[in-house]
């Protein structure tokens, strides 16, 4: 399991550097190690809380947080993330949906760029509410914070630049992870017996990644490596039965 913890550290580092909690990466890693889905979901959300909060603090200090846009998407996402957390999926269906969702960070890490300040557009209220609601429901169902879906959409719509996206995503992930865990509590939760070790490793990686990301260090090589790992995990989830 030594490699598990090493990879976990770097997953948390990279995700925190772009304002994510890392749940999709943790889920992919746990899937590769054949951990049961009923343990994967709550475990990933707890790790999300620690890493996303660390990331948010760094980006908030850098004055990248757009409060109005965050509160708009969070208004719709929080109640639906709670509802999503109460929904139990068949293990095979769960893995297929997770595999599809992993394509979002894969495409983001490989292809998305930050729009320039002259390209940014005002956000659309109804559109932001719809996006927040859909992402919130999916995040609760699968055990992610939703940042892997929200951030590519924000960049694609040119509502935020890279740093603003990271700040909003980090806060979005934190509140949705709490809501999703709340929903899961109503159905019963099974955590990994190694939870505290996971938290310590992921939190350490999150601190390093959040600092690096907020200081504008270049991490393209690491992004490509993680995107490749996620691609392998997505293939395993979508096309194998193991």
C-alpha positions as CSV (number, residue, x, y, z in Angstrom):
1,X,0.0,0.0,0.0
2,X,3.0,2.3,0.1
3,X,2.4,3.4,-3.5
4,X,-1.2,4.2,-2.6
5,X,-0.1,6.8,-0.1
6,X,2.5,8.3,-2.4
7,X,0.0,8.7,-5.3
8,X,-2.6,10.0,-2.8
9,X,-0.2,12.8,-1.8
10,X,0.5,13.9,-5.3
11,X,-3.2,13.7,-6.3
12,X,-4.1,16.0,-3.4
13,X,-1.2,18.3,-4.3
14,X,-2.3,18.7,-7.9
15,X,-6.0,19.1,-7.3
16,X,-5.4,21.6,-4.5
17,X,-3.1,23.6,-6.9
18,X,-6.1,24.2,-9.2
19,X,-8.7,24.7,-6.4
20,X,-10.1,21.2,-6.3
21,X,-10.6,18.9,-3.3
22,X,-9.5,15.9,-5.3
23,X,-12.4,13.5,-4.8
24,X,-12.4,12.3,-8.4
25,X,-8.7,11.5,-8.0
26,X,-9.2,9.7,-4.7
27,X,-12.1,7.8,-6.1
28,X,-10.0,6.8,-9.2
29,X,-7.2,5.7,-7.0
30,X,-9.4,3.7,-4.7
31,X,-11.1,2.1,-7.7
32,X,-7.7,1.0,-9.0
33,X,-7.1,-0.6,-5.6
34,X,-10.5,-2.3,-5.6
35,X,-11.9,-0.5,-2.5
36,X,-15.6,-1.0,-2.1
37,X,-17.8,1.9,-3.5
38,X,-19.7,2.1,-0.1
39,X,-16.3,3.1,1.4
40,X,-15.1,5.1,-1.5
41,X,-17.8,7.8,-1.5
42,X,-17.7,9.0,2.1
43,X,-14.0,8.6,2.4
44,X,-13.4,10.8,-0.7
45,X,-15.8,13.5,0.6
46,X,-14.0,13.7,4.0
47,X,-10.7,14.1,2.2
48,X,-12.3,16.8,0.1
49,X,-13.2,18.8,3.1
50,X,-9.6,19.1,4.3
51,X,-8.0,19.7,0.9
52,X,-10.6,22.1,-0.5
53,X,-10.6,24.3,2.6
54,X,-6.8,24.5,2.5
55,X,-7.0,25.5,-1.2
56,X,-9.7,28.0,-0.7
57,X,-7.8,29.8,2.0
58,X,-4.8,30.3,-0.2
59,X,-6.8,31.6,-3.2
60,X,-9.1,33.8,-1.0
61,X,-6.0,35.5,0.4
62,X,-4.9,36.2,-3.2
63,X,-8.3,38.0,-3.7
64,X,-9.5,35.7,-6.5
65,X,-12.9,34.9,-4.9
66,X,-16.0,36.0,-6.8
67,X,-18.6,35.9,-4.0
68,X,-21.8,36.6,-6.1
69,X,-21.1,33.8,-8.6
70,X,-20.2,31.3,-5.8
71,X,-23.4,32.0,-3.8
72,X,-25.5,31.6,-6.9
73,X,-24.2,28.2,-7.9
74,X,-24.1,27.1,-4.2
75,X,-27.7,28.1,-3.6
76,X,-28.9,25.5,-6.0
77,X,-26.2,22.9,-5.4
78,X,-26.3,22.4,-1.6
79,X,-29.8,21.0,-1.2
80,X,-29.4,18.8,-4.3
81,X,-26.1,17.5,-3.1
82,X,-27.8,16.5,0.1
83,X,-30.5,14.7,-1.9
84,X,-27.9,13.1,-4.0
85,X,-26.2,11.8,-0.9
86,X,-29.3,9.8,0.0
87,X,-29.3,8.0,-3.4
88,X,-27.7,4.6,-3.4
89,X,-26.6,3.3,-6.8
90,X,-25.8,-0.2,-8.0
91,X,-22.0,-0.8,-7.9
92,X,-21.7,-1.3,-11.6
93,X,-23.8,1.8,-12.5
94,X,-21.8,3.8,-9.9
95,X,-18.5,2.9,-11.5
96,X,-19.8,3.7,-15.0
97,X,-21.0,7.2,-13.9
98,X,-17.7,7.9,-12.1
99,X,-15.8,6.8,-15.2
100,X,-17.7,9.3,-17.3
101,X,-17.2,12.1,-14.8
102,X,-13.5,11.5,-14.7
103,X,-13.4,12.7,-18.3
104,X,-14.1,16.2,-17.1
105,X,-10.7,16.6,-15.2
106,X,-8.9,14.7,-18.0
107,X,-10.1,17.2,-20.6
108,X,-9.4,20.1,-18.3
109,X,-5.9,19.1,-17.4
110,X,-5.0,18.3,-21.1
111,X,-6.8,21.1,-23.0
112,X,-8.4,24.0,-21.0
113,X,-6.7,27.3,-20.7
114,X,-7.5,30.3,-18.7
115,X,-9.3,33.1,-20.6
116,X,-7.8,36.5,-20.5
117,X,-9.4,39.4,-18.6
118,X,-10.6,41.0,-21.8
119,X,-12.4,37.7,-22.7
120,X,-14.4,37.4,-19.4
121,X,-18.2,37.7,-19.6
122,X,-20.9,38.3,-16.9
123,X,-22.5,35.2,-15.6
124,X,-26.1,34.3,-16.4
125,X,-28.2,33.9,-13.2
126,X,-30.6,31.2,-14.4
127,X,-27.7,29.3,-16.1
128,X,-25.6,29.5,-12.9
129,X,-28.5,28.1,-10.9
130,X,-29.1,25.2,-13.3
131,X,-25.5,24.3,-13.4
132,X,-25.2,24.5,-9.6
133,X,-28.2,22.2,-9.2
134,X,-27.2,19.6,-11.7
135,X,-23.6,19.5,-10.4
136,X,-24.8,19.4,-6.8
137,X,-27.0,16.3,-7.5
138,X,-24.2,14.4,-9.2
139,X,-21.7,15.3,-6.6
140,X,-23.9,13.9,-3.8
141,X,-24.7,10.7,-5.7
142,X,-21.1,9.9,-6.7
143,X,-19.2,11.3,-3.7
144,X,-17.4,14.2,-5.3
145,X,-17.5,17.9,-4.5
146,X,-18.4,18.8,-8.0
147,X,-15.4,21.0,-8.8
148,X,-14.3,18.8,-11.6
149,X,-17.5,19.5,-13.4
150,X,-18.0,23.1,-12.4
151,X,-14.6,24.5,-13.2
152,X,-14.4,23.4,-16.9
153,X,-17.8,24.9,-17.3
154,X,-16.8,28.2,-15.8
155,X,-13.8,28.4,-18.0
156,X,-15.7,27.3,-21.1
157,X,-18.4,30.0,-20.5
158,X,-15.6,32.5,-19.7
159,X,-17.3,33.6,-16.4
160,X,-14.0,33.3,-14.5
161,X,-10.3,33.0,-15.2
162,X,-8.1,30.2,-13.9
163,X,-7.5,31.7,-10.4
164,X,-11.1,32.8,-9.9
165,X,-12.3,29.4,-11.0
166,X,-9.9,27.8,-8.5
167,X,-11.2,29.9,-5.6
168,X,-14.9,29.3,-6.5
169,X,-14.4,25.6,-7.0
170,X,-12.6,25.1,-3.7
171,X,-15.5,26.8,-1.8
172,X,-18.1,25.0,-3.9
173,X,-16.4,21.6,-3.2
174,X,-16.3,22.3,0.5
175,X,-20.0,23.1,1.0
176,X,-21.1,20.3,-1.4
177,X,-19.0,17.7,0.4
178,X,-20.7,18.7,3.7
179,X,-24.1,18.4,2.1
180,X,-23.3,15.1,0.4
181,X,-22.0,13.6,3.7
182,X,-25.2,14.9,5.4
183,X,-27.3,13.0,2.9
184,X,-25.2,9.8,3.3
185,X,-25.5,10.0,7.1
186,X,-29.3,9.4,6.7
187,X,-28.5,6.1,4.9
188,X,-25.5,5.0,7.0
189,X,-21.8,5.5,6.3
190,X,-18.9,3.1,6.0
191,X,-15.5,4.7,6.2
192,X,-12.2,3.2,5.3
193,X,-10.3,1.8,8.3
194,X,-7.3,3.8,7.2
195,X,-9.2,7.1,7.2
196,X,-6.9,9.0,9.5
197,X,-3.8,8.0,7.5
198,X,-5.6,9.1,4.3
199,X,-6.4,12.5,5.9
200,X,-2.9,13.1,7.0
201,X,-1.4,12.3,3.6
202,X,-4.0,14.2,1.6
203,X,-3.9,17.2,3.9
204,X,-0.1,17.4,3.6
205,X,-0.4,17.3,-0.2
206,X,-3.2,19.8,-0.2
207,X,-1.1,22.3,1.8
208,X,1.8,22.1,-0.7
209,X,-0.4,22.1,-3.8
210,X,-2.5,25.1,-2.6
211,X,0.6,27.1,-1.9
212,X,2.2,26.2,-5.3
213,X,-1.0,26.9,-7.2
214,X,-1.7,30.3,-5.6
215,X,1.9,31.4,-6.3
216,X,1.5,30.8,-10.0
217,X,4.1,28.0,-10.3
218,X,4.0,26.0,-13.5
219,X,2.7,22.4,-13.0
220,X,1.9,21.4,-16.6
221,X,4.0,18.2,-16.4
222,X,2.3,17.1,-13.2
223,X,-1.1,17.8,-14.7
224,X,-0.4,15.6,-17.7
225,X,0.8,12.8,-15.5
226,X,-2.3,12.9,-13.4
227,X,-4.6,13.2,-16.4
228,X,-3.0,10.0,-17.7
229,X,-3.6,8.2,-14.4
230,X,-7.2,9.4,-14.4
231,X,-7.5,8.2,-18.0
232,X,-6.4,4.7,-17.0
233,X,-8.8,4.7,-14.1
234,X,-11.7,5.8,-16.3
235,X,-10.9,3.0,-18.7
236,X,-10.9,0.5,-15.8
237,X,-14.2,1.8,-14.6
238,X,-15.9,2.0,-18.0
239,X,-14.6,-1.1,-19.8
240,X,-13.6,-3.7,-17.2
241,X,-15.6,-5.6,-14.6
242,X,-12.9,-6.0,-12.0
